[in-house]
Amino acid sequence: MDSRTTGTNLDTVRRHNLATILGLVHREGPLARSALTQATGLNRSTVGALVGELVDLRLVQEREPALSNRVGRPSPLVAPDGRVVALALNPEIDAITVAVVGLDATVQRRVRYPTKRIPTAAEAVTIATAVIDGLRPALAEATRVVGIGVAVPGLVRAADGVVRLAPHLEWAEEPFAAELAAATGYPVLAANDASLGANAERLFGAGRGTSELVYLNGGASGIGAGVIVSGSPLTGINGYAGELGHTLVNSAGVRCHCGAIGCLETEVSQSALLGVLGMRAADPEELERALTAAVAAGDPAVVGEVDRQLGFLATALRTATNVFDPQRIVLGGFLGALHALDPERLPRLVSQQALAGGEGLSIVRAELGSDILMIGAAELAFGPLLASPAS
């Protein structure tokens, strides 16, 4: 049984039981006390005491359930308190995005600050701090601000949050988390954006109920990926695992900034799609609308580029399928938009190329949309609280 959802009646592990209850409510949304009793294996009185303590800590709220035809008094619903919030931050090559995310996984507010050029790490700290200062009146309504989670399009060392390399941002060896913490006064945790996106989709999106998952996200800064193995993020020894954007897909391709030839993110790119569409920039929704219209109209340049990119993406997904044997592949960003143009093509190509035909594999679009990195980054910030609610 999953240790995250199994409690114990021993008083010496009360803190563990608190974390178990809070984690369930956080991940699943409002749950009846009776459901918590069943899920944890704890007795009713213990669950009642734990819920009461979490209410006193202002981490959950109890609500009256909807009326039903069932005999007997219905069990109260226990819901995460959305007034407990985390700040989420995503630095990109063209903007800094900051959001306020509740413990109920709801994005309450989002501010996107466009930049005229790629921001340096110091500039990103300055911009983020200014945006957060502007949000402080709204944050005053929160009962608790747990800290800041940062989704970085690059390699982030897990031990200290140093951005080892974010090539599209042109950052290297940047102590971004520490500098942002000093500037804002909040604790800051940072990790790779796609790894955080994978975890968000696993918990709240298209990957729910899946223990083996590969997530790929396409954005302005290239293609990132996150892998979930046996229900847990695959991080590697330093937190750098899952760089599928640098999978070889074209031995006759162009040289990537990493030094290799024919990487996935050099052959499948948002900039190439914008180019054939005659657009300089676009948010994800605008890009998808333009792609859909051009393909529907039969624009040969766009159709040709879409076909080319889907072919190389299929090669990368074949490799991911052979290496990780996932139950589900989730595509976010412009990769999700590409997949939506012809939802049958990628599954067909991967089944033709992968060992065992990708048995049991489904390829789906990410469900969290533009909220995904905000929810993923917030989940990073919520981590210490979820692990130890009474601390």
C-alpha positions as CSV (number, residue, x, y, z in Angstrom):
1,M,0.0,0.0,0.0
2,D,1.2,3.5,-0.8
3,S,3.0,4.9,2.3
4,R,1.7,8.4,1.6
5,T,-1.9,7.3,2.1
6,T,-1.4,4.8,5.0
7,G,-1.5,6.0,8.5
8,T,-0.9,4.5,11.9
9,N,-2.5,4.9,15.4
10,L,0.8,5.1,17.2
11,D,1.0,8.5,19.1
12,T,4.7,8.6,18.3
13,V,3.9,9.2,14.6
14,R,1.2,11.7,15.0
15,R,3.1,14.1,12.7
16,H,3.2,11.4,10.1
17,N,-0.5,10.9,10.3
18,L,-1.1,14.7,10.0
19,A,1.0,14.7,6.9
20,T,-0.9,11.7,5.6
21,I,-4.3,13.4,6.1
22,L,-3.2,16.7,4.7
23,G,-1.6,15.1,1.7
24,L,-4.7,13.2,0.8
25,V,-6.9,16.3,1.1
26,H,-4.4,18.4,-0.9
27,R,-4.2,15.8,-3.8
28,E,-7.8,14.6,-3.9
29,G,-9.7,17.8,-3.0
30,P,-12.6,17.7,-0.4
31,L,-12.9,14.3,1.2
32,A,-15.4,13.1,3.7
33,R,-14.0,12.1,7.1
34,S,-15.3,8.6,6.4
35,A,-13.3,8.5,3.2
36,L,-10.2,9.6,5.1
37,T,-10.8,6.8,7.6
38,Q,-11.1,4.2,4.8
39,A,-8.0,5.5,2.9
40,T,-5.7,5.7,5.9
41,G,-6.8,2.7,7.9
42,L,-7.0,4.9,11.0
43,N,-10.0,4.7,13.3
44,R,-12.7,7.4,13.2
45,S,-11.7,9.1,16.5
46,T,-8.1,9.4,15.4
47,V,-9.1,10.9,12.1
48,G,-11.4,13.3,13.8
49,A,-8.6,14.4,16.2
50,L,-6.1,14.8,13.3
51,V,-8.6,16.8,11.2
52,G,-9.3,19.0,14.2
53,E,-5.6,19.7,14.6
54,L,-5.3,20.6,10.9
55,V,-8.3,22.9,11.3
56,D,-6.6,24.6,14.3
57,L,-3.5,25.0,12.2
58,R,-5.6,26.7,9.5
59,L,-4.6,24.2,6.9
60,V,-7.9,22.6,6.2
61,Q,-11.6,23.6,6.5
62,E,-14.6,21.4,7.4
63,R,-17.7,21.8,5.3
64,E,-21.2,20.4,5.5
65,P,-21.7,17.9,2.7
66,A,-24.4,18.1,0.1
67,L,-27.8,16.6,1.0
68,S,-28.2,13.0,0.0
69,N,-30.8,10.2,0.3
70,R,-28.5,8.0,2.4
71,V,-29.6,7.0,5.9
72,G,-27.8,8.5,8.8
73,R,-25.8,11.7,9.4
74,P,-23.5,12.4,6.5
75,S,-19.8,12.8,7.2
76,P,-18.3,16.3,7.1
77,L,-16.1,17.2,4.1
78,V,-12.5,18.1,4.8
79,A,-11.0,20.5,2.2
80,P,-7.6,22.2,1.8
81,D,-7.7,25.8,2.9
82,G,-7.1,27.9,-0.2
83,R,-6.0,30.8,2.0
84,V,-2.7,29.0,2.5
85,V,-0.7,30.0,-0.6
86,A,2.6,29.6,-2.4
87,L,4.1,31.9,-4.9
88,A,5.2,30.3,-8.2
89,L,7.7,31.8,-10.6
90,N,8.7,30.9,-14.1
91,P,11.5,32.9,-15.8
92,E,11.5,32.6,-19.6
93,I,13.4,34.2,-22.5
94,D,10.5,36.6,-23.1
95,A,8.8,37.1,-19.8
96,I,8.8,36.5,-16.0
97,T,5.5,35.0,-14.8
98,V,4.5,35.0,-11.1
99,A,1.4,33.4,-9.7
100,V,-0.4,32.9,-6.4
101,V,-1.5,29.3,-5.9
102,G,-3.6,28.0,-3.1
103,L,-3.2,24.8,-1.2
104,D,-6.3,23.7,-3.1
105,A,-4.1,23.8,-6.3
106,T,-6.1,26.8,-7.6
107,V,-4.2,29.5,-9.4
108,Q,-5.7,32.6,-7.8
109,R,-3.7,35.2,-9.5
110,R,-1.1,35.4,-12.3
111,V,1.1,38.2,-13.5
112,R,3.1,37.9,-16.7
113,Y,5.8,40.6,-17.1
114,P,7.1,40.7,-20.7
115,T,10.7,41.4,-21.2
116,K,12.2,43.0,-24.4
117,R,15.2,40.7,-24.2
118,I,16.4,37.7,-22.4
119,P,16.7,38.7,-18.7
120,T,19.8,38.0,-16.8
121,A,19.5,36.2,-13.5
122,A,19.9,39.4,-11.6
123,E,17.3,41.1,-13.7
124,A,14.9,38.2,-13.2
125,V,15.3,38.6,-9.4
126,T,14.6,42.3,-9.7
127,I,11.5,41.9,-11.8
128,A,10.2,39.0,-9.7
129,T,10.7,41.0,-6.5
130,A,8.8,44.0,-8.0
131,V,5.9,41.8,-9.1
132,I,5.7,40.1,-5.7
133,D,5.8,43.5,-4.0
134,G,2.8,44.4,-6.1
135,L,1.0,41.3,-5.0
136,R,1.6,41.9,-1.3
137,P,-1.8,43.5,-0.7
138,A,-3.5,40.4,-2.1
139,L,-1.1,38.2,-0.1
140,A,-2.2,40.0,3.1
141,E,-5.5,38.1,2.7
142,A,-3.7,34.8,2.9
143,T,-3.5,33.0,6.3
144,R,0.0,31.8,5.4
145,V,2.5,32.2,2.5
146,V,4.7,29.2,2.5
147,G,7.3,30.5,0.1
148,I,8.3,30.6,-3.5
149,G,8.7,27.7,-6.0
150,V,10.7,28.4,-9.2
151,A,10.3,26.5,-12.4
152,V,13.5,27.0,-14.3
153,P,14.0,26.0,-18.0
154,G,17.4,24.4,-17.3
155,L,19.4,22.3,-14.9
156,V,19.0,23.1,-11.3
157,R,21.1,21.5,-8.6
158,A,18.7,19.9,-6.1
159,A,21.0,20.5,-3.1
160,D,21.1,24.3,-3.2
161,G,18.8,25.6,-6.0
162,V,21.8,26.8,-8.1
163,V,20.9,27.0,-11.8
164,R,23.8,25.1,-13.2
165,L,22.9,25.7,-16.8
166,A,19.8,27.3,-18.4
167,P,21.2,27.7,-22.0
168,H,18.3,29.5,-23.5
169,L,18.3,32.0,-20.7
170,E,22.1,32.2,-21.0
171,W,22.5,31.5,-17.2
172,A,25.2,29.4,-15.7
173,E,26.1,28.8,-12.1
174,E,23.5,31.3,-10.9
175,P,22.5,31.1,-7.2
176,F,19.0,32.2,-8.2
177,A,17.1,30.7,-5.3
178,A,19.3,32.2,-2.7
179,E,19.3,35.6,-4.3
180,L,15.5,35.6,-4.7
181,A,15.1,34.6,-1.1
182,A,17.3,37.4,0.1
183,A,15.4,39.9,-2.1
184,T,11.9,38.8,-1.1
185,G,12.3,37.5,2.4
186,Y,10.5,34.2,1.5
187,P,12.1,30.8,1.4
188,V,12.7,29.7,-2.2
189,L,13.1,26.3,-3.8
190,A,13.9,25.8,-7.5
191,A,13.8,22.9,-9.9
192,N,13.6,22.1,-13.6
193,D,10.4,23.3,-15.1
194,A,9.5,20.1,-17.0
195,S,10.1,18.0,-13.9
196,L,7.7,20.2,-12.0
197,G,5.2,20.0,-14.8
198,A,5.4,16.2,-14.8
199,N,4.6,16.1,-11.1
200,A,1.7,18.6,-11.5
201,E,0.1,16.5,-14.2
202,R,0.7,13.3,-12.2
203,L,-1.1,14.8,-9.2
204,F,-3.8,17.0,-10.7
205,G,-3.9,16.5,-14.5
206,A,-3.7,14.0,-17.3
207,G,-1.4,11.7,-15.3
208,R,-3.7,11.2,-12.3
209,G,-3.8,7.5,-11.3
210,T,-0.6,6.8,-13.3
211,S,2.6,5.6,-11.6
212,E,4.7,5.4,-14.8
213,L,4.6,8.7,-16.8
214,V,6.8,10.7,-19.2
215,Y,6.0,14.4,-19.7
216,L,7.4,16.6,-22.4
217,N,6.8,20.3,-22.6
218,G,7.5,22.6,-25.5
219,G,8.0,26.3,-24.9
220,A,10.0,29.3,-26.0
221,S,13.1,27.9,-24.2
222,G,13.0,24.6,-26.0
223,I,11.8,21.2,-24.9
224,G,12.0,19.9,-21.3
225,A,10.9,16.6,-19.9
226,G,10.0,15.0,-16.6
227,V,9.7,11.3,-15.8
228,I,7.7,9.6,-13.1
229,V,8.8,6.1,-12.1
230,S,6.8,4.0,-9.6
231,G,4.9,7.1,-8.6
232,S,7.9,9.3,-7.8
233,P,9.8,11.9,-9.9
234,L,13.0,10.5,-11.5
235,T,15.6,13.1,-10.5
236,G,19.0,11.5,-10.8
237,I,21.8,12.0,-8.3
238,N,21.9,15.8,-8.8
239,G,18.4,16.5,-10.0
240,Y,19.3,16.7,-13.7
241,A,17.5,13.5,-15.0
242,G,15.0,13.6,-17.8
243,E,16.7,15.8,-20.4
244,L,14.8,14.2,-23.3
245,G,15.0,17.5,-25.2
246,H,18.5,16.4,-26.1
247,T,17.6,13.0,-27.4
248,L,19.1,12.3,-30.8
249,V,16.4,12.4,-33.5
250,N,18.2,13.4,-36.6
251,S,21.8,12.4,-37.2
252,A,21.9,14.8,-40.2
253,G,20.4,17.7,-38.2
254,V,21.9,21.0,-37.1
255,R,24.2,21.4,-34.1
256,C,22.4,22.1,-30.8
257,H,23.7,24.6,-28.2
258,C,24.6,21.6,-26.1
259,G,27.2,20.7,-28.7
260,A,25.4,17.6,-30.1
261,I,23.9,17.1,-33.5
262,G,20.2,16.7,-34.2
263,C,18.7,17.0,-30.7
264,L,14.9,16.9,-30.4
265,E,14.6,20.6,-29.4
266,T,16.6,21.7,-32.5
267,E,14.4,19.7,-34.8
268,V,11.1,20.3,-33.0
269,S,10.7,24.0,-32.0
270,Q,8.2,26.7,-31.4
271,S,10.4,29.2,-33.3
272,A,10.2,27.1,-36.5
273,L,6.4,27.0,-36.2
274,L,6.2,30.7,-35.7
275,G,8.5,31.2,-38.7
276,V,6.2,29.3,-41.1
277,L,3.2,31.1,-39.7
278,G,4.9,34.4,-40.3
279,M,4.7,35.3,-36.6
280,R,7.4,36.7,-34.4
281,A,5.9,35.8,-31.1
282,A,2.7,34.4,-29.7
283,D,1.3,33.0,-26.4
284,P,0.4,29.3,-26.5
285,E,-3.3,29.9,-27.2
286,E,-2.5,32.3,-30.1
287,L,0.0,29.8,-31.6
288,E,-2.5,26.9,-31.4
289,R,-5.3,29.0,-33.0
290,A,-2.9,30.0,-35.8
291,L,-1.7,26.4,-36.4
292,T,-5.2,25.0,-36.4
293,A,-6.4,27.6,-38.9
294,A,-3.3,27.1,-41.2
295,V,-3.6,23.4,-41.2
296,A,-7.3,23.5,-41.9
297,A,-6.7,25.8,-44.8
298,G,-4.1,23.4,-46.2
299,D,-1.2,25.9,-46.1
300,P,1.6,23.8,-47.6
301,A,4.5,25.4,-45.6
302,V,2.7,24.9,-42.3
303,V,1.5,21.4,-43.1
304,G,5.0,20.4,-44.1
305,E,6.6,21.8,-41.0
306,V,3.9,20.1,-38.8
307,D,4.5,16.8,-40.5
308,R,8.3,17.1,-40.1
309,Q,8.1,18.0,-36.4
310,L,5.6,15.2,-35.6
311,G,7.9,12.7,-37.3
312,F,10.9,13.7,-35.2
313,L,8.8,13.9,-32.0
314,A,7.6,10.4,-32.7
315,T,11.3,9.3,-32.8
316,A,11.9,10.8,-29.4
317,L,8.7,9.3,-27.9
318,R,9.8,5.9,-29.3
319,T,13.1,6.2,-27.4
320,A,11.3,7.3,-24.2
321,T,8.9,4.4,-24.5
322,N,11.8,1.9,-25.0
323,V,13.8,3.3,-22.0
324,F,11.0,4.0,-19.5
325,D,8.1,1.7,-20.6
326,P,5.5,4.3,-19.4
327,Q,1.8,3.9,-19.1
328,R,1.2,7.4,-20.3
329,I,3.0,10.1,-22.2
330,V,1.7,13.6,-21.6
331,L,2.5,16.5,-24.0
332,G,2.4,20.1,-22.9
333,G,3.0,23.5,-24.4
334,F,3.2,23.7,-28.2
335,L,3.8,19.9,-28.3
336,G,0.3,19.4,-27.0
337,A,-0.9,21.7,-29.8
338,L,1.0,19.7,-32.4
339,H,-0.5,16.5,-31.1
340,A,-4.0,17.9,-31.1
341,L,-3.7,18.6,-34.9
342,D,-3.7,14.9,-35.5
343,P,-4.3,12.9,-32.3
344,E,-4.0,9.5,-34.0
345,R,-0.6,10.1,-35.6
346,L,1.8,9.9,-32.7
347,P,0.3,6.8,-31.1
348,R,0.4,5.1,-34.5
349,L,4.0,6.0,-35.2
350,V,5.2,5.1,-31.7
351,S,3.4,1.7,-31.8
352,Q,5.0,1.0,-35.2
353,Q,8.5,1.8,-34.0
354,A,8.7,1.0,-30.2
355,L,9.6,-2.4,-28.9
356,A,6.5,-4.4,-28.0
357,G,4.6,-1.7,-29.8
358,G,4.3,0.5,-26.7
359,E,2.0,-2.0,-25.1
360,G,-0.6,-0.3,-22.9
361,L,0.8,3.2,-23.7
362,S,-1.5,6.2,-24.2
363,I,-0.3,9.6,-25.5
364,V,-2.4,12.5,-24.3
365,R,-2.4,16.2,-24.0
366,A,-1.6,17.9,-20.7
367,E,-4.8,19.0,-18.9
368,L,-3.5,21.8,-16.8
369,G,-2.8,24.1,-19.7
370,S,-1.0,27.4,-18.9
371,D,-1.4,26.6,-15.2
372,I,0.9,23.6,-15.2
373,L,4.2,25.2,-14.3
374,M,2.5,27.5,-11.8
375,I,1.0,24.5,-10.0
376,G,4.2,22.5,-10.4
377,A,6.3,25.3,-8.9
378,A,3.8,25.8,-6.1
379,E,3.9,22.1,-5.3
380,L,7.6,22.4,-4.8
381,A,7.1,25.3,-2.3
382,F,4.3,23.4,-0.5
383,G,6.6,20.3,-0.1
384,P,8.0,21.1,3.4
385,L,4.5,22.0,4.7
386,L,3.0,18.8,3.4
387,A,5.8,16.8,4.8
388,S,5.5,18.3,8.3
389,P,2.2,20.2,8.8
390,A,2.8,20.9,12.5
391,S,6.2,22.4,12.0
